[in-house]
């Protein structure tokens, strides 16, 4: 199985980063335009980019200001049984290191494309939490 691992240092506290990972209105800015989420462990969240790209995850673990874990449930991506983890660590005053992993992926030709996509999403999350740019 393959994994994607990325890191970002964000000039914002971990509460702001955490908020961007669990709030529907913020997820729809940096991640998917259509989001349904109730930020409670054991519930599902749904994401749709358009009618051809959508998926649902189980909110496996939520630790405020520290960790959010999604487990792929259903959708039209070949991510069966994969896990998406966001870990936040304080890195000084008003700084957070966000460690991202998408593990349990089958080796495919799309792995590099997914890595580039996740990297772009994390850049948008960084911009949003640092209040540099708001995406439409």
DORO-577589 format. One record per residue (C-alpha): residue number from 1; x, y, z. Coordinates in steps of 0.2 Angstrom, whole numbers, plus 5000, padded with zeros to 4 digits. Example, Ala and Ser with C-alpha at 12.3 -4.5 7.8 and 13.67 -1.06 7.14 Angstrom:
% DORO-577589
NODE|1|5062|4978|5039;
NODE|2|5068|4995|5036;
This chain:
% DORO-577589
NODE|1|5000|5000|5000;
NODE|2|5006|5018|4996;
NODE|3|5005|5034|5006;
NODE|4|5005|5052|5003;
NODE|5|5014|5063|5017;
NODE|6|5015|5082|5017;
NODE|7|5018|5095|5029;
NODE|8|5015|5114|5031;
NODE|9|5020|5126|5043;
NODE|10|5006|5138|5046;
NODE|11|5007|5156|5054;
NODE|12|4991|5153|5064;
NODE|13|4987|5144|5080;
NODE|14|4981|5126|5080;
NODE|15|4963|5131|5084;
NODE|16|4962|5140|5068;
NODE|17|4969|5126|5058;
NODE|18|4957|5113|5067;
NODE|19|4942|5125|5063;
NODE|20|4946|5124|5045;
NODE|21|4946|5105|5045;
NODE|22|4929|5103|5054;
NODE|23|4918|5118|5049;
NODE|24|4908|5116|5033;
NODE|25|4909|5134|5028;
NODE|26|4928|5133|5029;
NODE|27|4930|5116|5021;
NODE|28|4920|5122|5006;
NODE|29|4932|5137|5004;
NODE|30|4949|5127|5003;
NODE|31|4943|5109|4999;
NODE|32|4927|5105|4990;
NODE|33|4914|5117|4985;
NODE|34|4900|5105|4992;
NODE|35|4902|5099|5009;
NODE|36|4890|5091|5022;
NODE|37|4898|5088|5039;
NODE|38|4893|5087|5057;
NODE|39|4910|5087|5066;
NODE|40|4907|5073|5078;
NODE|41|4917|5057|5078;
NODE|42|4908|5042|5071;
NODE|43|4898|5052|5059;
NODE|44|4900|5054|5040;
NODE|45|4905|5069|5030;
NODE|46|4901|5071|5011;
NODE|47|4912|5080|4998;
NODE|48|4907|5084|4980;
NODE|49|4918|5094|4968;
NODE|50|4906|5091|4954;
NODE|51|4894|5078|4948;
NODE|52|4908|5067|4943;
NODE|53|4919|5068|4958;
NODE|54|4911|5065|4975;
NODE|55|4915|5054|4991;
NODE|56|4910|5051|5009;
NODE|57|4921|5048|5024;
NODE|58|4919|5042|5041;
NODE|59|4925|5055|5054;
NODE|60|4936|5042|5063;
NODE|61|4944|5053|5076;
NODE|62|4943|5071|5081;
NODE|63|4954|5078|5094;
NODE|64|4952|5097|5095;
NODE|65|4967|5107|5090;
NODE|66|4977|5091|5088;
NODE|67|4970|5078|5075;
NODE|68|4957|5074|5063;
NODE|69|4956|5057|5054;
NODE|70|4944|5053|5040;
NODE|71|4942|5035|5034;
NODE|72|4936|5034|5016;
NODE|73|4919|5026|5015;
NODE|74|4911|5027|4998;
NODE|75|4912|5037|4982;
NODE|76|4919|5036|4965;
NODE|77|4938|5037|4969;
NODE|78|4948|5021|4971;
NODE|79|4953|5025|4989;
NODE|80|4944|5010|4998;
NODE|81|4950|5007|5016;
NODE|82|4962|5022|5015;
NODE|83|4964|5034|5029;
NODE|84|4967|5053|5029;
NODE|85|4975|5061|5044;
NODE|86|4978|5079|5049;
NODE|87|4989|5081|5064;
NODE|88|4993|5099|5071;
NODE|89|5007|5103|5082;
NODE|90|5011|5120|5090;
NODE|91|5027|5127|5083;
NODE|92|5029|5143|5094;
NODE|93|5017|5157|5096;
NODE|94|5004|5158|5082;
NODE|95|5012|5144|5072;
NODE|96|5006|5126|5068;
NODE|97|5015|5112|5059;
NODE|98|5001|5103|5050;
NODE|99|5006|5085|5045;
NODE|100|4995|5076|5033;
NODE|101|4995|5058|5027;
NODE|102|4984|5048|5016;
NODE|103|4988|5030|5019;
NODE|104|4982|5014|5013;
NODE|105|4981|5019|4995;
NODE|106|4983|5006|4981;
NODE|107|4998|5009|4970;
NODE|108|4991|5017|4954;
NODE|109|4997|5029|4940;
NODE|110|4986|5043|4949;
NODE|111|4996|5043|4965;
NODE|112|5007|5057|4960;
NODE|113|4992|5067|4953;
NODE|114|4983|5064|4970;
NODE|115|4999|5070|4979;
NODE|116|4999|5086|4969;
NODE|117|4980|5089|4972;
NODE|118|4982|5087|4991;
NODE|119|4997|5098|4991;
NODE|120|4987|5112|4982;
NODE|121|4973|5109|4995;
NODE|122|4985|5111|5009;
NODE|123|4991|5127|5001;
NODE|124|4974|5134|5001;
NODE|125|4970|5129|5019;
NODE|126|4986|5138|5024;
NODE|127|4981|5154|5014;
NODE|128|4964|5153|5022;
NODE|129|4970|5151|5040;
NODE|130|4984|5164|5038;
NODE|131|4970|5175|5031;
NODE|132|4980|5179|5015;
NODE|133|4968|5174|5002;
NODE|134|4950|5168|5001;
NODE|135|4945|5157|4987;
NODE|136|4929|5158|4978;
